[in-house]
Amino acid sequence: MTGESACAREFTALRGRRVESWVGVEWALRADVPGSGPQFHDPEVPCLQLWGLQAVLGDGLFSICTFDEEAVSGLWRNRHEEFEAKLQDSVLWDEPGDCTRWRALSELPVGPIDEVTVYGDEGVVAEVLLVIGGRPLLLIAGELYETWTDDLEFHRLDESVLAFTDLAAADRVAWSTPRQDLRVL
């Protein structure tokens, strides 16, 4: 399925369904912290950085990742069986020293999907806001870049899925490009 409007319909069709749990493949925030290897958590980072994630629904699975469209990346629903299998197989991801890890994402909300709002930017689905059991989950196509000073820069429309459960935190982040051009799809 291509095109931002078709992709937006896939996400909006989630309204009324029920999320039982989440699994995903998490990217390290920093590749090599001296003495400890990859760093997956930083109290200053208000989101998860994911290769992809999967909602286990009461009636099936819904896999989310990014795709490249010219110079930007956007969110999309992945229906490929190989991708679905990879997201369910922790053995593929947990190599010692690896910058990815598979895990259950228990910090993400579960319950009925009450609301879905899809936002576009530069011809792709840039963000999806889900309200699940009254709690927000904002998914943003983006990525954290580690700088030479070990700081992290937040980039939009990039190759990972950033998952925020605090909407105000997503607004406070210093993004590489502003989120002001978002439009509801």
SEVO-437867 format. One record per residue: residue number from 1; residue in one letter; x, y, z of N, C-alpha, C in turn. Coordinates in Angstrom, 3 decimals. Example, Ala and Ser with C-alpha at 12.3 -4.5 7.8 and 13.67 -1.06 7.14 Angstrom:
// SEVO-437867
<1,'a',<13.190,-5.690,7.800>,<12.300,-4.500,7.800>,<13.200,-3.300,7.800>>;
<2,'s',<12.850,-2.250,7.080>,<13.670,-1.060,7.140>,<12.900,0.030,7.870>>;
END
This chain:
// SEVO-437867
<1,'m',<0.854,-1.174,0.000>,<0.000,0.000,0.000>,<0.896,1.231,0.000>>;
<2,'t',<0.702,2.110,-0.932>,<1.528,3.307,-1.009>,<0.645,4.537,-0.904>>;
<3,'g',<1.259,5.663,-0.706>,<0.541,6.920,-0.617>,<0.135,7.224,0.809>>;
<4,'e',<0.271,8.493,1.165>,<-0.008,8.852,2.557>,<-1.474,8.685,2.929>>;
<5,'s',<-2.415,8.929,2.004>,<-3.832,8.795,2.371>,<-4.214,7.326,2.579>>;
<6,'a',<-3.694,6.430,1.753>,<-3.968,5.006,1.935>,<-3.360,4.516,3.249>>;
<7,'c',<-2.172,4.971,3.537>,<-1.498,4.610,4.785>,<-2.272,5.162,5.983>>;
<8,'a',<-2.759,6.381,5.864>,<-3.537,6.994,6.941>,<-4.800,6.178,7.218>>;
<9,'r',<-5.442,5.660,6.170>,<-6.646,4.838,6.359>,<-6.337,3.570,7.151>>;
<10,'e',<-5.166,2.989,6.904>,<-4.763,1.784,7.657>,<-4.713,2.085,9.154>>;
<11,'f',<-4.131,3.244,9.506>,<-4.034,3.614,10.917>,<-5.400,3.973,11.498>>;
<12,'t',<-6.198,4.756,10.782>,<-7.493,5.163,11.330>,<-8.433,3.970,11.509>>;
<13,'a',<-8.218,2.903,10.749>,<-9.032,1.691,10.899>,<-8.785,0.996,12.240>>;
<14,'l',<-7.774,1.432,12.982>,<-7.518,0.860,14.311>,<-8.553,1.304,15.349>>;
<15,'r',<-9.217,2.426,15.097>,<-10.196,2.948,16.055>,<-11.227,1.866,16.372>>;
<16,'g',<-11.458,1.657,17.665>,<-12.434,0.670,18.103>,<-11.849,-0.715,18.356>>;
<17,'r',<-10.628,-0.960,17.915>,<-9.994,-2.255,18.183>,<-9.336,-2.207,19.561>>;
<18,'r',<-8.860,-3.331,20.039>,<-8.300,-3.427,21.391>,<-6.858,-3.916,21.331>>;
<19,'v',<-5.952,-3.162,21.979>,<-4.548,-3.564,22.095>,<-4.396,-4.392,23.362>>;
<20,'e',<-3.912,-5.623,23.182>,<-3.674,-6.515,24.318>,<-2.252,-6.338,24.852>>;
<21,'s',<-1.287,-6.144,23.949>,<0.115,-5.973,24.347>,<0.903,-5.429,23.160>>;
<22,'w',<2.166,-5.067,23.436>,<3.077,-4.560,22.412>,<4.393,-5.326,22.497>>;
<23,'v',<5.010,-5.569,21.357>,<6.386,-6.063,21.289>,<7.110,-5.204,20.268>>;
<24,'g',<8.433,-5.178,20.361>,<9.167,-4.385,19.387>,<10.653,-4.648,19.447>>;
<25,'v',<11.325,-4.073,18.491>,<12.778,-4.136,18.425>,<13.281,-2.725,18.675>>;
<26,'e',<14.011,-2.579,19.775>,<14.491,-1.282,20.223>,<15.915,-1.044,19.722>>;
<27,'w',<16.163,0.166,19.216>,<17.506,0.600,18.830>,<18.182,1.227,20.039>>;
<28,'a',<19.460,1.002,20.200>,<20.214,1.656,21.267>,<20.265,3.158,21.000>>;
<29,'l',<20.235,3.936,22.079>,<20.360,5.386,21.962>,<21.811,5.769,21.664>>;
<30,'r',<22.702,5.050,22.313>,<24.138,5.248,22.093>,<24.740,3.874,21.829>>;
<31,'a',<25.598,3.803,20.823>,<26.129,2.518,20.373>,<27.121,1.887,21.342>>;
<32,'d',<27.965,2.687,21.966>,<29.011,2.093,22.787>,<29.367,3.005,23.952>>;
<33,'v',<28.766,2.724,25.097>,<29.078,3.467,26.316>,<30.221,2.725,27.003>>;
<34,'p',<31.338,3.410,27.284>,<32.484,2.723,27.890>,<32.086,1.930,29.138>>;
<35,'g',<32.471,0.674,29.135>,<32.213,-0.192,30.275>,<30.869,-0.885,30.287>>;
<36,'s',<29.952,-0.475,29.393>,<28.638,-1.114,29.422>,<28.069,-1.468,28.052>>;
<37,'g',<28.707,-1.052,26.976>,<28.198,-1.363,25.643>,<27.058,-0.452,25.225>>;
<38,'p',<26.101,-0.966,24.452>,<24.998,-0.134,23.969>,<24.126,0.376,25.114>>;
<39,'q',<23.639,1.613,24.975>,<22.767,2.220,25.978>,<21.360,2.347,25.400>>;
<40,'f',<20.407,1.699,26.046>,<19.026,1.710,25.575>,<18.143,2.680,26.343>>;
<41,'h',<18.580,3.115,27.513>,<17.760,4.003,28.338>,<18.588,5.197,28.791>>;
<42,'d',<17.966,6.362,28.750>,<18.564,7.588,29.262>,<17.411,8.382,29.872>>;
<43,'p',<17.506,8.758,31.143>,<16.391,9.481,31.770>,<16.059,10.809,31.089>>;
<44,'e',<16.983,11.334,30.284>,<16.742,12.586,29.566>,<15.997,12.375,28.243>>;
<45,'v',<15.819,11.122,27.831>,<15.159,10.809,26.557>,<13.734,10.335,26.859>>;
<46,'p',<12.723,11.105,26.445>,<11.338,10.813,26.816>,<10.600,9.874,25.868>>;
<47,'c',<11.345,9.031,25.144>,<10.691,8.148,24.182>,<11.499,6.866,24.006>>;
<48,'l',<10.875,5.910,23.336>,<11.575,4.711,22.888>,<11.974,4.926,21.438>>;
<49,'q',<13.133,4.402,21.052>,<13.558,4.437,19.654>,<13.501,3.000,19.143>>;
<50,'l',<12.621,2.761,18.172>,<12.320,1.399,17.738>,<12.600,1.174,16.262>>;
<51,'w',<13.097,-0.010,15.932>,<13.220,-0.455,14.545>,<11.826,-0.718,14.001>>;
<52,'g',<10.992,-1.254,14.851>,<9.601,-1.519,14.516>,<8.886,-2.004,15.759>>;
<53,'l',<7.564,-1.934,15.749>,<6.792,-2.436,16.867>,<5.524,-3.079,16.350>>;
<54,'q',<4.937,-3.880,17.219>,<3.764,-4.634,16.819>,<2.734,-4.601,17.939>>;
<55,'a',<1.539,-4.179,17.579>,<0.421,-4.237,18.505>,<-0.206,-5.612,18.385>>;
<56,'v',<-0.324,-6.299,19.511>,<-1.057,-7.555,19.551>,<-2.488,-7.163,19.902>>;
<57,'l',<-3.357,-7.287,18.922>,<-4.745,-6.864,19.060>,<-5.618,-8.051,19.449>>;
<58,'g',<-6.791,-7.770,19.936>,<-7.718,-8.841,20.262>,<-8.080,-9.696,19.066>>;
<59,'d',<-7.935,-9.136,17.859>,<-8.318,-9.850,16.640>,<-7.192,-9.951,15.616>>;
<60,'g',<-5.932,-9.864,16.034>,<-4.828,-9.994,15.088>,<-3.625,-9.161,15.491>>;
<61,'l',<-2.760,-8.902,14.528>,<-1.532,-8.140,14.743>,<-1.528,-6.904,13.859>>;
<62,'f',<-0.847,-5.864,14.316>,<-0.681,-4.652,13.516>,<0.766,-4.217,13.687>>;
<63,'s',<1.572,-4.358,12.641>,<3.001,-4.038,12.689>,<3.259,-2.655,12.116>>;
<64,'i',<4.128,-1.899,12.796>,<4.428,-0.522,12.410>,<5.928,-0.358,12.265>>;
<65,'c',<6.337,0.230,11.158>,<7.746,0.552,10.939>,<7.793,1.810,10.071>>;
<66,'t',<8.947,2.086,9.497>,<9.067,3.232,8.599>,<9.442,2.741,7.210>>;
<67,'f',<9.262,3.607,6.236>,<9.705,3.356,4.869>,<10.318,4.642,4.343>>;
<68,'d',<11.192,4.509,3.368>,<11.847,5.671,2.773>,<11.073,6.139,1.551>>;
<69,'e',<10.816,7.429,1.495>,<10.163,8.067,0.351>,<11.048,9.241,-0.052>>;
<70,'e',<11.874,9.023,-1.057>,<12.858,10.017,-1.497>,<13.786,10.367,-0.335>>;
<71,'a',<13.783,11.592,0.161>,<14.744,12.005,1.189>,<14.185,11.919,2.608>>;
<72,'v',<12.944,11.445,2.775>,<12.342,11.372,4.103>,<11.791,9.966,4.354>>;
<73,'s',<11.547,9.675,5.612>,<10.921,8.409,5.999>,<9.596,8.706,6.675>>;
<74,'g',<8.650,7.808,6.493>,<7.340,7.951,7.112>,<6.909,6.654,7.761>>;
<75,'l',<5.881,6.734,8.589>,<5.325,5.560,9.246>,<4.429,4.802,8.274>>;
<76,'w',<4.376,3.495,8.459>,<3.441,2.701,7.680>,<3.171,1.378,8.360>>;
<77,'r',<2.083,0.755,7.975>,<1.743,-0.579,8.472>,<2.437,-1.591,7.576>>;
<78,'n',<3.210,-2.444,8.200>,<3.904,-3.470,7.441>,<3.115,-4.766,7.511>>;
<79,'r',<2.769,-5.303,6.355>,<1.999,-6.545,6.277>,<2.845,-7.737,5.835>>;
<80,'h',<4.138,-7.549,5.665>,<4.977,-8.644,5.172>,<5.174,-9.695,6.251>>;
<81,'e',<4.965,-10.946,5.901>,<5.085,-12.042,6.860>,<6.482,-12.110,7.465>>;
<82,'e',<7.514,-11.844,6.669>,<8.882,-11.892,7.177>,<9.081,-10.856,8.287>>;
<83,'f',<8.566,-9.656,8.096>,<8.657,-8.607,9.106>,<7.897,-9.028,10.362>>;
<84,'e',<6.682,-9.556,10.183>,<5.867,-9.993,11.320>,<6.616,-11.048,12.121>>;
<85,'a',<7.225,-12.003,11.434>,<7.965,-13.067,12.119>,<9.183,-12.501,12.850>>;
<86,'k',<9.892,-11.565,12.228>,<11.069,-10.961,12.871>,<10.688,-10.244,14.165>>;
<87,'l',<9.555,-9.549,14.162>,<9.132,-8.834,15.362>,<8.740,-9.780,16.494>>;
<88,'q',<8.381,-10.999,16.186>,<7.979,-11.962,17.205>,<9.134,-12.844,17.685>>;
<89,'d',<10.304,-12.757,17.053>,<11.396,-13.693,17.330>,<12.548,-13.008,18.062>>;
<90,'s',<12.558,-13.132,19.380>,<13.610,-12.494,20.180>,<14.989,-13.049,19.885>>;
<91,'v',<15.084,-14.273,19.398>,<16.377,-14.886,19.103>,<17.135,-14.105,18.033>>;
<92,'l',<16.419,-13.485,17.116>,<17.058,-12.742,16.028>,<17.709,-11.445,16.492>>;
<93,'w',<17.350,-10.958,17.681>,<17.734,-9.609,18.058>,<18.675,-9.502,19.248>>;
<94,'d',<18.810,-10.507,20.048>,<19.519,-10.355,21.310>,<20.943,-10.895,21.288>>;
<95,'e',<21.731,-10.456,20.347>,<23.147,-10.813,20.306>,<23.921,-9.925,21.270>>;
<96,'p',<24.872,-10.481,22.024>,<25.659,-9.644,22.949>,<26.336,-8.486,22.213>>;
<97,'g',<26.231,-7.284,22.776>,<26.856,-6.105,22.182>,<26.095,-5.517,21.018>>;
<98,'d',<24.972,-6.125,20.649>,<24.179,-5.645,19.519>,<23.502,-4.331,19.895>>;
<99,'c',<23.272,-3.499,18.902>,<22.612,-2.201,19.130>,<21.106,-2.305,19.021>>;
<100,'t',<20.580,-3.521,18.890>,<19.135,-3.733,18.900>,<18.811,-4.794,19.933>>;
<101,'r',<17.582,-4.709,20.433>,<17.108,-5.767,21.329>,<15.604,-5.901,21.176>>;
<102,'w',<15.144,-7.124,21.246>,<13.727,-7.431,21.203>,<13.203,-7.403,22.622>>;
<103,'r',<12.005,-6.825,22.786>,<11.404,-6.899,24.114>,<9.921,-6.588,24.065>>;
<104,'a',<9.241,-7.056,25.106>,<7.855,-6.656,25.319>,<7.882,-5.189,25.739>>;
<105,'l',<6.987,-4.394,25.199>,<6.952,-2.953,25.472>,<5.832,-2.665,26.464>>;
<106,'s',<6.041,-3.098,27.708>,<4.994,-3.026,28.728>,<4.664,-1.596,29.155>>;
<107,'e',<5.538,-0.634,28.828>,<5.251,0.757,29.199>,<4.274,1.431,28.242>>;
<108,'l',<3.957,0.793,27.128>,<3.001,1.363,26.175>,<1.581,0.995,26.596>>;
<109,'p',<0.619,1.883,26.325>,<-0.751,1.645,26.801>,<-1.441,0.483,26.094>>;
<110,'v',<-2.327,-0.161,26.825>,<-3.157,-1.238,26.286>,<-4.614,-0.916,26.586>>;
<111,'g',<-5.498,-1.567,25.862>,<-6.931,-1.354,26.031>,<-7.562,-0.967,24.714>>;
<112,'p',<-8.791,-0.459,24.772>,<-9.479,-0.073,23.536>,<-8.845,1.175,22.917>>;
<113,'i',<-8.761,1.178,21.598>,<-8.242,2.346,20.877>,<-9.411,3.302,20.680>>;
<114,'d',<-9.385,4.363,21.487>,<-10.492,5.328,21.508>,<-10.411,6.338,20.371>>;
<115,'e',<-9.191,6.790,20.077>,<-8.996,7.825,19.067>,<-7.745,7.530,18.250>>;
<116,'v',<-7.774,7.932,16.989>,<-6.609,7.845,16.108>,<-6.556,9.133,15.294>>;
<117,'t',<-5.432,9.825,15.354>,<-5.214,11.008,14.527>,<-3.912,10.800,13.778>>;
<118,'v',<-3.982,10.945,12.462>,<-2.818,10.717,11.603>,<-2.376,12.063,11.033>>;
<119,'y',<-1.075,12.338,11.119>,<-0.515,13.607,10.649>,<0.465,13.352,9.513>>;
<120,'g',<0.350,14.170,8.482>,<1.260,14.091,7.352>,<2.205,15.270,7.304>>;
<121,'d',<3.339,15.050,6.650>,<4.327,16.097,6.410>,<5.225,15.603,5.280>>;
<122,'e',<5.511,16.457,4.340>,<6.390,16.151,3.205>,<5.981,14.887,2.445>>;
<123,'g',<4.663,14.654,2.349>,<4.150,13.555,1.542>,<4.147,12.192,2.208>>;
<124,'v',<4.430,12.117,3.514>,<4.425,10.844,4.235>,<3.619,10.980,5.522>>;
<125,'v',<3.274,9.840,6.116>,<2.678,9.846,7.446>,<3.817,10.095,8.427>>;
<126,'a',<3.824,11.280,9.021>,<4.910,11.692,9.906>,<4.672,11.263,11.344>>;
<127,'e',<3.398,11.288,11.780>,<3.056,10.987,13.157>,<1.688,10.331,13.218>>;
<128,'v',<1.508,9.490,14.240>,<0.202,8.908,14.518>,<-0.017,9.026,16.021>>;
<129,'l',<-1.128,9.652,16.393>,<-1.506,9.769,17.797>,<-2.640,8.783,18.060>>;
<130,'l',<-2.379,7.845,18.956>,<-3.385,6.884,19.390>,<-3.755,7.212,20.834>>;
<131,'v',<-5.037,7.170,21.158>,<-5.471,7.248,22.546>,<-6.025,5.861,22.860>>;
<132,'i',<-5.327,5.183,23.766>,<-5.621,3.787,24.073>,<-5.997,3.693,25.548>>;
<133,'g',<-7.231,3.298,25.806>,<-7.686,3.222,27.189>,<-7.538,4.540,27.916>>;
<134,'g',<-7.702,5.647,27.191>,<-7.585,6.981,27.766>,<-6.161,7.506,27.868>>;
<135,'r',<-5.171,6.720,27.467>,<-3.766,7.144,27.546>,<-3.217,7.394,26.137>>;
<136,'p',<-2.406,8.453,25.963>,<-1.861,8.759,24.636>,<-0.636,7.918,24.294>>;
<137,'l',<-0.493,7.644,23.021>,<0.721,7.059,22.460>,<0.969,7.779,21.141>>;
<138,'l',<2.043,8.555,21.090>,<2.403,9.298,19.886>,<3.574,8.601,19.219>>;
<139,'l',<3.363,8.164,17.979>,<4.410,7.528,17.186>,<4.895,8.538,16.156>>;
<140,'i',<6.207,8.747,16.098>,<6.800,9.723,15.194>,<7.877,9.043,14.373>>;
<141,'a',<7.854,9.245,13.050>,<8.958,8.783,12.207>,<10.141,9.693,12.510>>;
<142,'g',<11.187,9.137,13.068>,<12.328,9.952,13.471>,<13.484,9.092,13.928>>;
<143,'e',<14.511,9.746,14.413>,<15.667,9.009,14.902>,<16.504,9.919,15.791>>;
<144,'l',<17.170,9.306,16.742>,<18.092,10.032,17.608>,<19.501,9.812,17.073>>;
<145,'y',<20.219,10.908,16.852>,<21.603,10.831,16.381>,<22.532,11.163,17.532>>;
<146,'e',<23.512,10.306,17.740>,<24.520,10.552,18.756>,<25.566,11.504,18.189>>;
<147,'t',<25.856,12.576,18.917>,<26.853,13.548,18.457>,<28.231,13.170,18.987>>;
<148,'w',<29.246,13.838,18.499>,<30.612,13.555,18.959>,<30.798,13.914,20.423>>;
<149,'t',<29.888,14.726,20.991>,<29.953,15.078,22.422>,<29.061,14.159,23.266>>;
<150,'d',<28.551,13.089,22.670>,<27.669,12.115,23.325>,<26.265,12.645,23.607>>;
<151,'d',<25.949,13.832,23.093>,<24.576,14.326,23.180>,<23.741,13.594,22.137>>;
<152,'l',<22.435,13.722,22.253>,<21.528,13.125,21.275>,<20.719,14.219,20.598>>;
<153,'e',<20.623,14.144,19.270>,<19.817,15.078,18.492>,<18.575,14.341,17.985>>;
<154,'f',<17.413,14.993,18.097>,<16.156,14.413,17.638>,<15.901,14.837,16.194>>;
<155,'h',<15.825,13.857,15.303>,<15.563,14.119,13.882>,<14.201,13.561,13.508>>;
<156,'r',<13.429,14.356,12.796>,<12.121,13.949,12.295>,<12.244,13.313,10.923>>;
<157,'l',<11.200,12.585,10.547>,<11.081,11.985,9.216>,<12.307,11.132,8.894>>;
<158,'d',<12.722,10.345,9.878>,<13.888,9.488,9.724>,<13.486,8.028,9.916>>;
<159,'e',<14.457,7.126,9.972>,<14.244,5.698,9.781>,<13.746,4.895,10.970>>;
<160,'s',<13.576,5.473,12.133>,<13.081,4.727,13.297>,<11.676,5.196,13.653>>;
<161,'v',<11.073,4.468,14.582>,<9.780,4.871,15.137>,<10.056,5.332,16.566>>;
<162,'l',<9.750,6.576,16.857>,<9.903,7.112,18.209>,<8.536,7.054,18.882>>;
<163,'a',<8.473,6.417,20.052>,<7.209,6.216,20.758>,<7.198,7.042,22.042>>;
<164,'f',<6.285,8.014,22.102>,<6.127,8.899,23.252>,<4.813,8.579,23.963>>;
<165,'t',<4.838,8.470,25.272>,<3.605,8.338,26.047>,<3.272,9.648,26.761>>;
<166,'d',<4.148,10.623,26.632>,<3.955,11.958,27.217>,<3.965,12.971,26.073>>;
<167,'l',<2.793,13.492,25.731>,<2.688,14.417,24.598>,<3.452,15.706,24.841>>;
<168,'a',<3.455,16.194,26.067>,<4.186,17.428,26.382>,<5.681,17.232,26.179>>;
<169,'a',<6.185,16.051,26.474>,<7.612,15.765,26.274>,<7.961,15.818,24.787>>;
<170,'a',<7.080,15.314,23.940>,<7.324,15.373,22.489>,<7.369,16.818,22.012>>;
<171,'d',<6.572,17.678,22.632>,<6.567,19.102,22.277>,<7.823,19.819,22.770>>;
<172,'r',<8.381,19.369,23.882>,<9.570,20.020,24.460>,<10.868,19.652,23.749>>;
<173,'v',<10.880,18.554,23.045>,<12.101,18.098,22.378>,<12.552,19.129,21.341>>;
<174,'a',<13.868,19.343,21.263>,<14.435,20.227,20.238>,<14.625,19.406,18.961>>;
<175,'w',<13.626,19.465,18.077>,<13.648,18.685,16.834>,<14.558,19.348,15.807>>;
<176,'s',<15.151,18.546,14.938>,<16.024,19.068,13.881>,<15.242,19.930,12.893>>;
<177,'t',<13.997,19.580,12.661>,<13.090,20.382,11.836>,<11.784,20.528,12.612>>;
<178,'p',<11.123,21.674,12.514>,<9.930,21.910,13.327>,<8.760,21.010,12.946>>;
<179,'r',<7.901,20.749,13.942>,<6.698,19.945,13.728>,<5.511,20.821,13.340>>;
<180,'q',<5.712,22.086,13.073>,<4.613,23.021,12.820>,<3.914,22.819,11.488>>;
<181,'d',<4.519,22.126,10.538>,<3.899,21.940,9.228>,<3.026,20.682,9.145>>;
<182,'l',<2.782,20.043,10.273>,<1.941,18.844,10.288>,<0.522,19.176,9.879>>;
<183,'r',<-0.104,18.264,9.161>,<-1.509,18.441,8.802>,<-2.237,17.123,9.055>>;
<184,'v',<-3.461,17.217,9.514>,<-4.262,16.028,9.777>,<-4.646,15.398,8.449>>;
<185,'l',<-4.469,14.113,8.337>,<-4.816,13.388,7.100>,<-6.193,12.741,7.251>>;
END
